């Protein structure tokens, strides 16, 4: 199905080239913050953990829209955005202190 196309790309299945990954992916991963100056990542550093439950991920047409990623069978976008749009692949509400910080930053964000 077509999406809204606000951020160009496509939803694809998680890569599992060797058949060794657990899919759906459920668990904690280390975030790699690709846009450390983005206000929503204030107080969140690369290496902090976020909680994921998914079998698919979003591949952005423009890598500049990938704000954070994780390694799971390759690079998987963890957060994407542009302008006043922002979305996460992980579950902030289940990601403990990282999630609480992200939600707090979001509530204060004035793009």
C-alpha distances in whole Angstrom, upper triangle without the diagonal:
4,6,10,11,14,15,14,13,10,10,12,14,18,20,23,25,28,27,29,26,25,22,21,22,25,27,29,28,30,29,29,29,29,29,32,33,30,32,29,31,34,36,34,35,33,34,33,31,28,26,23,21,18,17,14,15,14,15,16,17,20,22,24,21,22,24,25,24,26,27,25,25,25,24,21,20,21,21,20,21,22,24,24,21,21,19,20,18,22,23,26,27,28,29,33,34,32,29,32,33,29,29,32,32,29,31,33,31,32,30
4,7,8,11,12,11,11,9,10,13,16,19,21,24,26,29,29,30,28,27,24,23,24,26,28,29,29,30,28,28,28,27,27,31,31,28,30,27,29,33,35,33,33,32,33,33,31,28,27,24,22,19,18,15,15,13,14,14,15,18,20,22,19,20,23,24,23,25,27,25,26,25,23,21,19,21,20,18,18,19,21,21,18,19,17,19,18,22,23,25,27,28,29,33,34,31,29,31,32,28,28,31,30,27,29,31,29,29,27
4,5,8,9,9,10,9,9,13,16,19,21,25,27,30,29,30,27,27,23,22,23,24,27,27,27,28,26,26,25,24,24,28,28,25,26,24,26,29,32,29,31,30,31,30,28,25,24,22,21,18,18,15,14,11,13,13,14,16,18,19,16,18,20,21,21,23,25,24,25,24,22,19,17,18,17,15,15,16,18,18,14,15,14,16,16,19,20,22,24,26,26,30,31,28,26,28,28,25,24,28,26,23,25,28,25,25,23
4,6,8,9,11,11,12,16,19,21,24,27,30,33,32,33,30,30,26,25,25,27,28,29,28,29,26,26,25,24,24,27,27,23,24,23,25,28,31,29,30,30,31,31,29,26,26,23,23,20,21,17,16,13,15,13,14,16,18,19,15,17,19,21,22,24,27,26,27,26,24,21,18,19,17,14,14,14,15,15,12,14,13,16,17,20,21,22,24,26,27,30,31,28,26,28,28,24,23,26,25,22,24,26,23,23,21
4,5,5,8,9,11,15,18,20,23,26,28,31,31,32,29,29,26,25,25,27,28,29,27,28,25,25,23,22,21,25,25,22,23,22,24,27,30,28,29,28,30,30,29,26,26,23,23,21,21,17,15,12,12,10,11,12,15,16,13,15,17,20,20,23,25,25,26,24,21,19,16,18,16,13,12,12,14,14,12,13,13,16,17,20,22,23,25,27,27,30,31,28,26,28,28,24,24,27,25,22,24,26,23,23,20
4,6,9,11,13,17,20,22,24,28,30,33,33,34,30,30,27,26,26,27,28,28,27,27,24,23,22,20,19,22,22,19,20,19,21,24,27,26,27,26,29,28,27,25,25,23,23,21,22,18,16,13,13,11,11,12,14,14,11,14,15,18,19,22,25,25,26,24,22,19,16,17,14,11,9,9,10,11,8,10,11,14,16,19,21,21,24,26,26,29,29,26,24,26,25,22,22,24,22,19,21,23,19,19,16
4,6,9,11,15,18,19,21,25,27,30,30,31,28,28,25,24,24,25,26,26,24,24,21,20,19,17,16,20,20,17,19,18,19,23,25,23,24,23,26,25,25,22,23,21,22,20,20,16,14,10,10,7,8,8,11,11,8,10,12,15,16,19,21,22,23,21,18,16,13,14,12,8,7,7,10,11,8,10,10,13,14,18,20,20,23,25,24,27,28,24,23,25,24,20,21,24,21,19,22,23,19,20,17
4,7,10,13,17,18,20,24,25,28,29,30,27,28,25,24,24,26,27,27,25,25,22,21,20,18,18,22,22,20,22,21,22,26,28,26,26,25,27,27,27,24,25,22,23,20,20,16,13,10,9,6,5,7,10,11,9,11,14,16,17,20,22,22,22,20,18,16,13,16,14,11,10,11,13,15,12,13,13,15,16,19,22,23,26,27,27,30,30,27,25,28,27,24,24,27,25,22,25,26,23,23,20
4,7,10,13,15,16,20,21,25,25,26,24,24,22,21,21,23,25,25,23,23,21,20,20,18,19,22,23,21,23,22,23,26,28,26,26,24,26,26,25,23,23,20,20,18,17,13,10,7,5,4,5,8,10,12,10,11,14,16,15,18,19,19,19,17,15,13,11,14,13,11,12,13,16,17,14,14,13,15,14,18,21,22,25,26,26,29,30,26,25,28,27,24,25,28,26,23,27,28,25,26,23
4,6,10,12,14,17,19,23,22,24,21,22,19,18,19,21,23,24,22,23,21,21,21,20,21,24,26,23,25,23,24,28,30,27,27,25,26,26,25,22,22,19,18,15,14,10,8,6,5,7,8,11,13,15,13,13,16,17,16,18,18,18,18,16,15,13,12,14,14,12,14,16,19,20,16,16,14,15,13,17,20,22,25,25,25,29,30,27,25,28,28,25,25,29,27,25,28,30,27,28,25
4,7,9,12,15,17,21,20,21,18,19,15,15,15,18,20,21,20,22,20,20,21,20,21,25,26,24,26,23,24,28,29,26,26,24,25,25,23,20,19,16,15,12,10,6,6,4,6,9,11,14,14,17,14,14,17,16,15,16,17,16,16,15,14,11,11,13,14,13,15,17,21,21,17,16,13,13,11,15,17,20,22,22,23,26,28,25,23,27,27,23,24,28,27,24,27,29,27,28,26
4,6,8,12,14,17,16,18,16,16,13,13,14,17,19,20,19,21,20,20,21,21,23,26,28,26,28,25,25,29,30,27,27,25,25,25,23,21,19,16,15,11,9,5,6,6,7,11,12,15,15,19,16,15,18,17,15,15,15,14,13,13,13,10,11,14,15,15,18,20,24,24,21,19,16,15,13,16,18,21,24,23,23,27,29,26,25,28,29,25,26,30,29,27,30,32,30,31,29
4,6,9,11,14,13,15,12,12,9,10,11,14,17,19,18,20,20,20,22,22,24,27,29,27,30,27,26,30,31,27,27,25,24,24,22,20,18,14,13,9,6,4,6,9,10,14,16,19,18,21,19,17,20,18,16,15,14,12,11,12,13,10,12,14,17,17,20,23,27,27,23,21,18,16,13,15,18,21,23,22,23,26,28,26,24,28,29,26,27,31,30,28,31,33,31,33,32
4,6,10,12,11,12,9,10,8,8,8,12,14,16,14,17,17,18,20,20,23,25,28,26,28,25,25,28,29,25,24,22,21,21,19,17,16,12,12,8,6,5,6,9,10,14,16,19,17,20,19,16,18,16,13,12,11,8,7,9,10,8,11,12,15,16,20,23,27,27,23,21,18,15,12,14,17,20,22,21,21,24,26,23,23,26,27,24,26,29,29,27,30,33,31,33,31
4,6,9,9,10,9,11,9,11,11,15,16,17,16,18,18,18,21,21,24,26,29,28,30,28,26,30,30,27,26,22,22,23,21,19,18,15,15,12,9,9,9,12,11,15,17,19,18,21,20,17,20,18,14,13,11,8,6,7,9,9,12,15,18,19,22,25,29,29,26,23,21,18,15,17,20,23,25,24,23,27,28,26,25,29,29,27,29,32,31,30,33,35,33,36,34
4,6,5,7,6,9,9,11,11,15,16,18,16,19,20,20,23,23,27,29,32,31,33,30,29,32,32,29,27,24,23,24,22,21,19,16,16,13,11,11,13,15,15,19,21,23,21,25,24,21,23,20,17,15,12,9,6,9,12,12,15,17,21,22,26,29,32,33,29,27,24,21,18,19,22,25,27,25,24,28,30,27,27,31,31,29,31,34,34,33,36,38,36,39,37
4,6,8,9,12,12,15,15,18,20,21,19,21,22,22,25,25,28,30,33,33,35,33,31,35,35,31,29,26,25,26,24,24,23,20,19,17,14,14,15,18,17,20,22,24,22,26,25,22,25,22,19,17,14,11,8,10,13,14,18,20,23,24,28,30,34,35,32,29,26,24,21,22,25,28,30,28,28,31,33,30,30,34,34,32,34,37,36,36,39,41,39,41,39
4,5,8,11,12,15,15,18,20,21,20,22,23,23,27,27,30,32,35,35,37,35,33,36,36,32,30,27,25,27,25,24,23,21,20,18,16,17,18,21,20,24,25,27,25,29,28,25,27,25,21,18,15,12,9,12,15,16,20,22,25,27,30,33,37,38,34,32,29,26,23,24,27,29,32,29,28,32,33,31,31,35,36,34,36,39,38,38,41,43,41,44,42
4,6,9,10,12,13,16,18,20,19,22,23,24,27,28,31,33,36,35,37,35,33,37,36,32,31,28,26,27,24,24,22,19,18,16,14,15,17,20,20,24,26,28,26,30,29,26,28,25,21,19,16,12,10,13,16,17,20,22,25,27,31,34,37,38,34,32,28,26,22,22,25,28,30,27,27,30,33,30,30,34,35,33,35,38,38,37,40,42,41,43,42
4,7,9,12,12,14,15,17,17,19,21,22,26,27,30,31,35,34,36,33,32,35,34,30,29,25,23,24,22,21,20,18,17,16,14,16,18,21,21,25,27,29,27,30,29,26,27,24,20,17,14,11,9,13,16,16,20,21,25,27,30,34,37,37,34,31,28,25,21,21,24,27,28,25,25,28,30,28,28,32,33,31,33,36,36,36,39,41,40,42,41
4,6,9,8,11,12,14,13,16,18,20,23,24,27,29,32,31,33,30,28,32,31,27,26,23,21,21,19,18,16,14,13,12,11,13,15,18,19,22,25,26,24,27,26,23,24,21,17,14,12,8,7,11,14,13,17,17,21,23,27,30,34,34,31,28,24,21,18,17,20,23,24,22,21,24,27,25,25,28,29,28,30,33,33,32,35,37,36,39,38
4,6,6,8,10,13,13,17,19,21,24,25,28,29,33,31,33,30,28,31,31,27,26,23,21,21,18,17,15,12,11,10,9,12,14,18,20,23,26,28,26,28,27,24,25,21,18,15,13,10,10,14,16,15,17,17,21,23,27,31,34,34,30,27,24,20,17,16,18,21,22,19,20,23,25,24,23,27,28,27,28,31,32,31,34,36,35,38,37
3,5,8,11,14,14,18,19,21,24,25,28,29,32,30,32,29,28,31,31,27,27,24,22,22,19,17,14,11,9,8,6,9,12,16,18,21,24,26,24,27,25,22,23,21,18,15,14,10,11,14,15,14,16,16,20,22,25,29,32,32,28,25,21,18,15,15,17,20,21,19,19,23,26,24,23,26,28,26,27,31,31,30,32,35,34,37,36
4,6,10,13,14,17,18,21,23,24,27,28,31,29,30,27,26,30,29,26,26,24,22,21,18,16,13,9,7,5,4,8,11,15,17,21,24,26,24,27,24,22,23,20,17,15,15,11,12,15,16,14,16,15,18,20,24,27,31,30,26,23,20,17,13,13,14,18,19,17,18,21,24,22,21,24,26,24,25,28,29,28,30,33,32,35,34
4,7,9,10,14,15,17,20,22,24,25,28,26,28,24,23,27,26,22,22,20,18,18,14,12,10,7,6,5,6,9,11,14,17,20,23,24,23,25,23,20,20,17,14,12,11,8,10,13,14,11,13,13,16,19,22,26,29,28,25,22,18,15,11,11,12,16,17,15,15,18,21,19,18,22,23,22,23,26,26,26,28,31,30,33,32
4,7,9,13,15,18,20,22,25,25,28,26,27,24,23,26,25,21,22,20,18,16,13,11,7,5,4,7,9,12,13,17,19,22,25,27,25,26,24,21,21,18,16,13,13,11,13,16,16,14,15,14,17,20,23,27,30,29,25,22,18,15,12,10,11,14,15,12,12,15,18,17,16,20,21,20,21,24,25,24,27,29,29,32,32
4,7,10,12,16,18,21,23,23,26,25,26,22,21,23,22,19,19,17,15,13,10,8,5,5,7,10,12,14,15,18,20,23,26,27,25,26,24,21,20,17,15,12,12,11,14,16,16,14,15,13,16,20,23,27,30,28,26,22,19,15,12,10,10,13,14,10,10,13,15,14,14,17,19,18,20,23,23,23,26,28,28,31,31
4,7,9,13,15,18,20,20,23,22,23,20,18,20,19,15,15,14,11,10,6,5,5,6,9,12,14,16,16,18,20,22,26,26,23,24,23,19,18,15,13,10,11,11,14,15,15,13,14,12,15,18,22,25,28,27,24,21,18,14,12,9,10,12,13,10,8,11,13,12,12,15,17,16,18,21,21,21,24,26,26,29,29
4,6,9,12,15,18,17,21,20,21,18,16,19,18,14,13,11,8,8,5,6,7,7,11,12,14,15,14,17,18,20,23,23,20,21,20,16,15,12,10,6,8,8,12,13,12,11,12,10,13,16,20,23,26,26,23,19,17,13,11,9,11,13,15,12,10,13,14,12,13,16,17,16,18,21,21,21,24,26,25,28,28
4,7,10,13,15,15,18,18,19,17,14,16,15,11,10,7,5,5,5,7,9,11,14,16,18,18,16,18,19,20,23,23,19,20,19,15,14,10,9,6,8,10,14,13,12,11,12,10,13,16,19,22,25,25,23,19,17,14,13,11,13,14,16,14,11,13,13,11,13,16,16,15,18,20,19,20,24,25,24,27,27
4,6,9,11,11,15,14,16,14,11,14,13,9,8,5,5,6,6,7,10,11,15,16,18,17,15,16,17,17,21,19,16,17,16,12,10,7,6,5,8,11,14,13,11,10,10,7,9,13,16,19,21,21,19,16,14,11,11,10,12,12,16,14,11,14,13,10,12,15,14,13,16,18,17,18,21,22,21,24,23
4,6,9,9,13,13,15,14,11,14,14,10,8,5,6,8,9,10,14,14,18,18,20,19,16,16,16,16,19,17,14,14,14,10,9,5,5,6,9,12,15,13,10,10,10,8,10,12,15,18,20,21,19,16,15,13,13,13,16,15,19,18,15,17,16,13,15,18,16,14,18,20,18,19,22,23,21,24,23
4,6,6,9,9,12,11,8,11,11,8,7,5,8,9,11,12,15,16,19,20,21,20,17,16,16,16,18,16,13,12,12,9,6,4,7,9,12,15,18,15,12,12,10,9,9,11,13,15,17,18,17,14,14,12,13,13,16,15,19,19,15,17,16,12,14,17,14,13,16,17,15,16,20,20,18,20,19
4,6,9,9,13,12,10,13,14,12,10,8,12,13,15,15,18,18,21,21,22,20,17,16,15,14,16,13,10,9,10,7,5,5,7,10,13,16,18,15,12,12,10,10,9,10,11,13,16,17,16,14,14,13,15,15,18,18,21,22,19,21,19,16,17,20,17,15,18,20,17,18,21,21,19,21,19
4,5,6,9,10,8,10,13,11,10,10,14,14,16,16,19,20,23,23,24,22,19,17,17,15,17,14,11,9,9,8,5,7,10,13,16,19,22,19,15,15,12,12,10,10,10,11,13,14,14,12,14,14,16,16,19,17,21,22,19,21,19,16,17,19,16,14,17,18,14,15,19,18,15,17,15
4,6,8,9,6,8,9,8,8,8,12,13,15,16,19,20,24,24,26,25,21,20,20,18,21,18,15,13,13,12,8,9,12,14,18,21,23,21,17,17,15,13,12,13,13,14,15,16,16,14,16,15,17,17,19,17,21,22,18,20,17,14,16,17,14,13,16,16,13,15,18,17,15,17,16
4,6,8,7,7,10,10,11,12,16,16,18,19,22,23,27,27,29,27,24,22,22,20,21,18,16,13,14,13,10,11,15,18,21,24,27,24,20,20,17,16,14,14,13,13,14,15,16,14,16,17,19,20,21,19,22,24,21,22,19,16,17,18,15,13,16,16,13,14,17,15,13,14,13
4,6,6,7,11,10,12,13,16,16,18,17,20,21,24,25,27,25,21,20,20,18,20,17,15,12,11,11,8,10,14,17,21,23,26,23,20,19,15,14,11,11,10,10,11,11,12,10,13,14,17,17,19,16,20,21,19,20,18,15,15,16,13,11,14,14,10,11,14,13,10,12,10
4,5,5,9,10,12,15,18,16,18,18,21,22,25,26,28,26,23,22,22,20,23,20,19,16,15,15,11,13,17,19,23,26,28,26,23,21,18,16,13,13,12,12,12,11,12,11,14,14,18,18,18,16,18,21,18,19,16,14,14,14,11,9,11,11,7,8,11,9,7,9,9
4,6,9,9,11,13,16,14,15,14,17,18,21,22,25,23,20,19,21,19,22,20,18,16,14,13,10,11,14,17,21,23,26,24,21,19,16,13,10,11,10,12,12,11,11,9,11,11,15,14,15,12,15,17,15,16,14,11,11,11,8,6,8,8,5,6,9,9,7,10,10
4,6,5,8,10,13,11,13,13,16,18,21,22,25,23,20,20,21,19,22,20,18,16,14,13,9,9,13,15,19,21,24,22,19,18,15,12,10,12,12,14,15,14,14,11,12,12,15,14,15,12,15,17,14,15,12,9,10,11,8,7,10,10,7,9,12,12,11,14,14
4,6,8,11,14,13,15,15,19,21,24,25,28,27,24,23,24,23,26,23,21,18,18,16,13,13,16,18,22,24,28,26,22,21,19,16,14,16,15,17,17,16,17,14,16,15,18,17,18,15,17,19,16,16,13,10,12,12,8,8,11,10,7,10,12,11,11,14,14
4,7,10,12,10,13,14,18,20,24,26,29,28,25,25,26,25,28,26,23,21,20,18,15,14,17,18,21,24,27,26,23,22,20,17,16,18,18,20,20,20,20,17,18,17,19,17,18,14,17,18,14,14,10,9,11,11,7,9,12,11,9,12,14,13,14,17,18
4,7,9,7,10,11,14,17,20,22,25,24,22,22,23,22,25,23,21,19,18,16,12,11,13,14,18,20,24,22,19,18,16,13,13,15,16,19,20,19,19,16,16,14,16,14,15,12,15,15,12,12,9,7,9,10,7,8,12,12,10,13,15,15,15,18,19
4,6,6,9,11,15,17,21,23,25,25,22,22,23,22,25,23,20,19,18,16,12,10,12,13,16,19,22,20,17,17,16,14,14,16,18,20,21,21,21,18,18,16,17,15,17,15,18,18,14,14,12,9,12,14,11,11,15,15,14,16,19,19,18,21,21
4,6,9,11,14,16,20,21,23,22,20,20,20,20,23,21,18,17,17,14,11,9,10,10,12,15,18,17,14,14,14,12,13,15,17,20,22,22,21,18,17,15,16,15,17,15,19,18,14,15,14,11,14,16,14,13,17,18,16,18,21,21,20,23,23
4,6,9,13,15,19,20,22,22,20,21,21,22,25,24,20,20,20,16,14,11,11,9,11,14,17,16,14,15,15,13,14,18,20,23,25,25,24,20,19,16,16,14,16,15,18,17,13,14,13,11,14,16,15,15,18,19,18,20,23,24,23,26,26
4,7,10,13,17,19,22,22,20,21,22,23,26,25,21,21,20,17,14,11,12,11,13,15,19,18,16,16,15,12,14,17,19,22,25,24,23,19,18,15,15,13,14,12,15,14,10,11,9,7,10,13,12,12,15,16,16,18,21,21,21,24,25
4,7,10,13,16,19,19,18,19,21,22,26,25,22,22,21,17,15,12,11,10,12,13,17,17,15,14,14,11,13,17,20,23,25,24,22,19,17,13,13,10,11,10,13,11,7,9,9,7,9,12,12,12,15,17,17,18,21,22,22,25,26
4,7,10,13,16,16,15,17,19,20,24,23,21,21,19,16,14,11,11,9,12,13,17,17,15,13,12,9,11,15,17,21,23,22,20,16,14,10,10,6,7,7,10,8,5,8,9,7,7,11,11,11,13,15,16,16,19,21,20,24,24
4,7,10,13,15,14,16,19,21,25,25,22,23,21,18,17,14,13,11,13,13,16,17,16,13,13,10,12,16,19,23,25,24,21,17,14,11,9,6,6,7,9,6,5,9,11,10,9,12,14,13,14,17,18,18,20,23,22,26,26
4,6,10,11,11,14,16,18,22,23,21,22,20,17,16,13,12,10,12,11,14,15,14,11,11,9,12,15,18,22,25,23,20,17,13,10,7,5,6,9,11,9,9,12,15,13,12,15,17,15,16,19,20,19,22,24,24,27,27
4,7,9,11,14,17,19,23,24,23,24,21,19,19,16,15,13,14,12,15,16,16,13,13,11,14,17,20,24,26,25,22,19,15,12,8,7,8,11,12,10,11,15,18,16,14,18,20,18,18,22,23,21,24,27,26,29,29
4,6,8,11,14,17,20,22,21,23,20,17,18,16,14,13,14,11,13,15,14,11,12,11,14,16,19,23,26,25,21,18,14,12,8,8,10,14,15,14,14,18,21,19,17,20,22,20,20,24,24,23,25,28,27,30,29
4,7,11,13,17,20,22,21,23,21,18,20,18,15,14,14,11,12,14,14,11,13,13,16,17,21,24,27,27,23,20,17,14,11,12,14,17,19,17,18,22,24,22,21,24,25,23,24,27,27,26,28,31,30,32,31
4,7,10,13,16,18,18,20,18,16,18,16,14,13,14,11,12,13,12,9,10,11,14,14,18,21,24,24,20,18,14,13,9,12,14,17,19,18,19,23,25,22,21,24,25,22,23,27,26,24,27,30,28,30,29
4,7,10,13,15,14,16,14,12,14,13,11,11,12,11,12,11,10,7,7,8,10,11,14,17,21,21,17,15,12,10,7,10,13,16,19,18,18,22,23,20,19,23,23,20,21,25,24,22,25,27,25,27,25
4,6,9,11,11,13,11,9,12,12,11,12,14,13,14,13,11,8,6,9,9,9,12,14,18,18,15,13,10,10,8,12,15,17,20,20,20,23,24,21,20,23,23,20,21,24,23,21,24,26,24,25,23
4,6,9,8,11,10,9,12,12,11,13,14,14,14,12,10,8,7,10,11,10,12,14,18,19,16,15,13,13,11,15,18,20,23,23,22,26,27,23,22,26,25,22,23,27,25,23,26,28,25,26,24
4,5,6,8,7,7,11,12,12,14,16,16,17,14,12,10,8,11,11,8,10,11,15,16,13,13,12,13,13,16,19,20,24,24,23,27,27,23,23,26,25,21,23,26,23,22,25,26,23,24,21
4,6,9,8,10,13,15,15,17,19,19,19,17,14,13,12,15,14,11,12,12,16,18,15,15,15,16,16,20,23,24,27,28,27,30,31,27,26,29,28,25,26,29,26,24,28,29,25,26,23
4,5,6,8,11,13,14,17,19,20,20,17,14,14,12,15,13,10,10,10,14,16,14,14,15,16,17,20,23,24,27,28,27,30,30,26,25,28,27,23,25,27,24,23,26,27,23,24,20
4,5,5,9,10,11,14,15,17,18,15,11,11,9,12,11,9,10,11,14,17,15,14,15,15,15,18,22,22,26,26,24,27,27,23,23,26,24,21,24,26,23,22,26,26,23,24,21
4,5,7,10,12,16,18,20,21,18,14,14,11,13,11,9,9,8,12,14,13,13,14,15,16,19,22,22,25,26,24,27,26,22,23,25,23,20,22,24,21,20,23,23,20,20,17
4,6,9,11,15,17,19,20,17,14,13,9,11,9,5,5,6,10,12,10,9,10,12,13,16,19,19,22,24,22,25,24,21,20,23,21,18,19,22,19,17,21,21,18,19,16
4,6,7,11,13,15,17,14,10,9,6,8,6,5,7,9,12,14,12,10,10,10,11,13,17,17,21,21,19,22,22,18,18,21,19,16,18,21,18,17,21,21,18,20,17
4,7,11,14,16,19,16,12,11,8,8,5,5,7,9,12,13,11,9,9,9,11,13,15,15,19,20,17,20,19,15,15,18,16,13,16,18,15,14,18,18,16,18,15
4,7,11,13,16,13,10,9,6,5,5,7,10,12,16,16,14,11,10,9,10,11,14,13,17,17,15,17,17,13,14,17,15,12,16,18,15,15,19,20,18,20,18
4,7,9,12,10,6,5,4,4,7,9,12,15,19,19,17,14,12,10,9,10,14,14,18,17,15,18,18,14,15,19,17,15,18,20,19,18,22,23,21,24,22
4,6,9,8,6,5,7,6,9,12,16,19,22,23,20,17,15,12,10,10,13,15,18,17,14,17,18,14,15,19,18,16,19,22,21,21,24,25,24,27,25
4,6,5,5,6,9,9,13,15,19,22,25,26,23,20,18,15,13,13,16,18,21,19,17,20,21,18,19,22,22,20,23,26,24,24,28,29,28,30,29
4,5,6,6,10,11,14,17,20,24,27,27,24,21,19,15,13,13,16,18,21,19,17,21,22,19,20,23,24,22,24,27,26,26,29,31,29,32,31
4,7,8,12,13,17,19,22,25,29,30,27,24,21,18,15,16,19,22,24,22,21,24,26,23,23,27,27,25,28,31,30,29,33,34,32,35,33
4,6,10,12,15,17,20,23,27,28,25,22,20,17,15,16,20,22,25,23,21,25,26,22,23,27,26,24,27,30,28,28,31,33,31,33,31
4,7,9,12,13,17,19,23,24,21,19,17,14,13,14,18,19,23,21,20,23,23,20,21,24,23,21,24,26,25,24,28,29,27,29,27
4,6,9,11,14,17,21,22,19,16,13,11,9,11,14,16,20,19,17,21,22,18,18,22,21,19,21,24,23,22,26,27,25,27,25
4,6,7,11,14,17,18,15,12,10,8,7,9,13,14,18,18,16,20,20,17,16,20,19,16,18,21,20,19,22,24,21,24,22
4,7,11,14,17,17,14,11,8,6,5,6,10,11,14,14,12,16,16,13,12,16,16,13,15,18,17,16,19,21,19,22,20
4,7,11,14,13,11,7,6,4,6,8,11,11,14,15,13,17,17,13,12,15,14,11,13,16,14,13,17,18,16,18,17
4,7,11,11,8,6,5,6,8,11,14,14,17,18,17,20,20,16,15,18,17,13,15,18,15,14,17,18,16,17,15
4,7,8,5,4,6,9,11,14,16,15,19,21,19,22,21,18,17,19,17,14,15,17,15,13,16,17,13,14,12
4,6,5,7,10,13,15,18,19,19,22,24,23,25,24,21,20,22,20,16,17,19,16,14,17,17,14,14,10
4,6,8,12,15,18,20,22,20,23,26,24,26,25,22,21,22,20,17,18,19,16,14,16,16,12,11,7
4,7,10,14,17,19,20,18,21,24,23,24,24,21,19,20,18,15,15,16,13,11,13,13,9,9,6
4,7,11,14,16,17,16,19,21,21,23,22,19,18,19,18,14,14,16,14,11,13,14,11,12,9
4,7,10,12,13,13,15,18,17,19,19,16,14,16,15,11,12,14,12,9,12,14,11,12,11
4,7,9,10,10,13,15,15,17,18,15,13,15,15,11,12,15,13,11,14,16,14,16,14
4,5,7,8,11,12,12,15,16,12,10,14,14,10,11,15,14,12,15,17,16,18,17
4,7,9,12,12,12,15,17,14,12,16,16,13,14,18,17,15,19,21,19,22,21
4,6,9,9,8,12,13,11,9,13,14,11,12,16,16,15,18,20,19,22,22
4,5,5,6,10,12,10,7,11,13,11,11,14,15,14,16,19,19,22,22
4,5,5,7,9,7,4,7,9,7,7,11,12,11,13,16,16,19,20
4,6,7,9,9,6,7,10,9,8,11,13,13,14,17,18,21,22
4,6,9,9,7,9,12,12,11,14,16,16,17,20,21,24,25
4,6,6,5,7,10,9,10,13,14,15,17,19,19,23,24
4,6,5,6,9,10,11,12,14,15,17,19,20,24,25
4,5,5,6,9,10,10,12,14,15,17,18,22,23
4,6,5,6,9,10,11,12,14,16,16,20,21
4,5,5,6,8,10,10,12,14,15,19,20
4,5,5,6,9,10,11,12,14,18,20
4,5,5,6,9,10,11,12,16,17
4,5,5,6,9,10,10,14,15
4,5,5,6,9,10,13,15
4,5,5,6,9,12,15
4,5,5,6,10,12
4,5,5,9,10
4,6,9,11
4,6,10
4,6
4
